[in-house]
Amino acid sequence: MLSRRTLITSAASAAALAGVGYALWPGLDGYDDAIARQRHLLSGDPTRQDLLRMATLAANGHNTQPWTFRLTNKGVQILPDFTRRTEVVDPDDHHLYVSLGCAAENLVIAARAHGQNCDVSLDVAQGFPVIDIRLSAGQPDDPTLYKAIPLRQSTRSAYDGQPVSTEDLSLLQAAAKREGVDVLFFTEAAQLETVAEFVVAGNSAQMDDPAFIAELRDWLRFSPDKAVQMGDGLFSICSGNPALPEWLGGRLFDAVFTKDNENAKYRDHVRSSAGVAVFVADKANPAHWINVGRSFERFALQATALGIRNAHINQPIEVPELRQEFARWLDLPDRRPDLVIRFGRAPALPMSLRRPVDSLLV
Ligand SMILES: Cc1cc2nc3c(=O)[nH]c(=O)nc-3n(C[C@H](O)[C@H](O)[C@H](O)COP(=O)(O)O)c2cc1C
């Protein structure tokens, strides 16, 4: 999303201007402690709350964590939390349902790694889809993806420009495979240039939209204190930017980013990537969007297991007119492309926080 990119450039320049930096922030211990409490694997026989913590570590739009959970007789349910909608960037709740799918997949992977079978279905009795997961005894699954859950992150930095091997591409493709979802890979320089132009066009449109910027700004966190207090949102250090007092971060965000800088950064991000994966479901409805989330989360975990980073560059699919043009470029004019993901190698950035499971049970 445009403004996250925006934030990166603006906060970095702002920090340089202000002489304030990540390393100089006095209180990151509390943040690091909170991360350590949340991001660890399960020991022994996991409870359902343990499995739900794994679910919360999933990717989700703007880190709004648009979910609540219900413990049932046979397992758990994942419900949409419509109070956490992002109605400007996501007016039809596409990202919200993709995020629920990501959470469901983490839970299923963690449960199966611990020898629990999962039967996943959609319950629409309440007038909207609820993901119902029934747990039963089974055999432990291969733990590769499970072990990657606490380590997976969205890495919004330039990558090293090196290609990913065909073996690794095959593993990514196999991990993402899911009925009803196609994943298209682009690794040629000319293709990446075209994707970059779509990203720049979408970024430009979003930056010109004050409602988009205002919505994004609501989810930005500049200080560790606010990040820990809220346990959600987009904390600047997770995008490679400095921690700042909230008042300063907000002013700098408003003041210093420019469309040109952001677009240049996005071009650089795409050009430095080994490739781009585009997720396209057969149909455009919540059930398919949940499946896209499940497919993407597996892709991201497999990438993490291979030491490959990924980040969303969804601008081409967030601006409706551009999305149609992008679908034509994909040669899928009658379908709705769901996610655009770049991947490649780079050092990790700081991890993002989640809200505690206890506060999410309904
Ligand atoms: C449906 C969906 C859409 C997303 N869109 C973007 C995006 O456009 N730009 C971006 O930088 N990150 C995007 N993200 C990544 C989230 O911001 C990220 O998952 C969240 O902040 C949590 O951080 P983590 O992935 O590092 O755990 C998206 C994630 C999902 C699931």
The ligand as a MOL file (V3000), in Angstrom:
LIG
                    3D

  0  0  0     0  0            999 V3000
M  V30 BEGIN CTAB
M  V30 COUNTS 31 33 0 0 0
M  V30 BEGIN ATOM
M  V30 1 C -4.6920 -9.2360 2.4270 0
M  V30 2 C -3.3990 -8.5520 2.7820 0
M  V30 3 C -3.0470 -7.3690 2.1500 0
M  V30 4 C -1.8400 -6.7400 2.4580 0
M  V30 5 N -1.4610 -5.6080 1.7680 0
M  V30 6 C -0.2650 -5.0560 1.9970 0
M  V30 7 C 0.2140 -3.9840 1.2020 0
M  V30 8 O -0.4500 -3.5560 0.2470 0
M  V30 9 N 1.4220 -3.4390 1.4740 0
M  V30 10 C 2.2060 -3.9260 2.4820 0
M  V30 11 O 3.3020 -3.4150 2.6810 0
M  V30 12 N 1.8000 -4.9660 3.2370 0
M  V30 13 C 0.5920 -5.5390 3.0130 0
M  V30 14 N 0.2000 -6.6370 3.7380 0
M  V30 15 C 1.0740 -7.1560 4.8110 0
M  V30 16 C 0.5540 -6.7110 6.1700 0
M  V30 17 O 0.6980 -5.3280 6.3520 0
M  V30 18 C 1.3100 -7.4930 7.2470 0
M  V30 19 O 0.9850 -8.8600 7.1200 0
M  V30 20 C 0.9670 -7.0220 8.6470 0
M  V30 21 O 1.3980 -5.6960 8.8500 0
M  V30 22 C 1.6000 -7.9170 9.7170 0
M  V30 23 O 2.9840 -7.9200 9.5590 0
M  V30 24 P 3.7970 -9.2710 9.2770 0
M  V30 25 O 3.3180 -9.8210 7.9740 0
M  V30 26 O 5.2420 -8.8240 9.1980 0
M  V30 27 O 3.5260 -10.2160 10.3930 0
M  V30 28 C -0.9850 -7.2880 3.4480 0
M  V30 29 C -1.3420 -8.4880 4.0700 0
M  V30 30 C -2.5300 -9.1240 3.7370 0
M  V30 31 C -2.8860 -10.4450 4.3820 0
M  V30 END ATOM
M  V30 BEGIN BOND
M  V30 1 1 1 2
M  V30 2 1 2 3
M  V30 3 2 2 30
M  V30 4 2 3 4
M  V30 5 1 4 5
M  V30 6 1 4 28
M  V30 7 2 5 6
M  V30 8 1 6 7
M  V30 9 1 6 13
M  V30 10 2 7 8
M  V30 11 1 7 9
M  V30 12 1 9 10
M  V30 13 2 10 11
M  V30 14 1 10 12
M  V30 15 2 12 13
M  V30 16 1 13 14
M  V30 17 1 14 15
M  V30 18 1 14 28
M  V30 19 1 15 16
M  V30 20 1 16 17
M  V30 21 1 16 18
M  V30 22 1 18 19
M  V30 23 1 18 20
M  V30 24 1 20 21
M  V30 25 1 20 22
M  V30 26 1 22 23
M  V30 27 1 23 24
M  V30 28 2 24 25
M  V30 29 1 24 26
M  V30 30 1 24 27
M  V30 31 2 28 29
M  V30 32 1 29 30
M  V30 33 1 30 31
M  V30 END BOND
M  V30 END CTAB
M  END
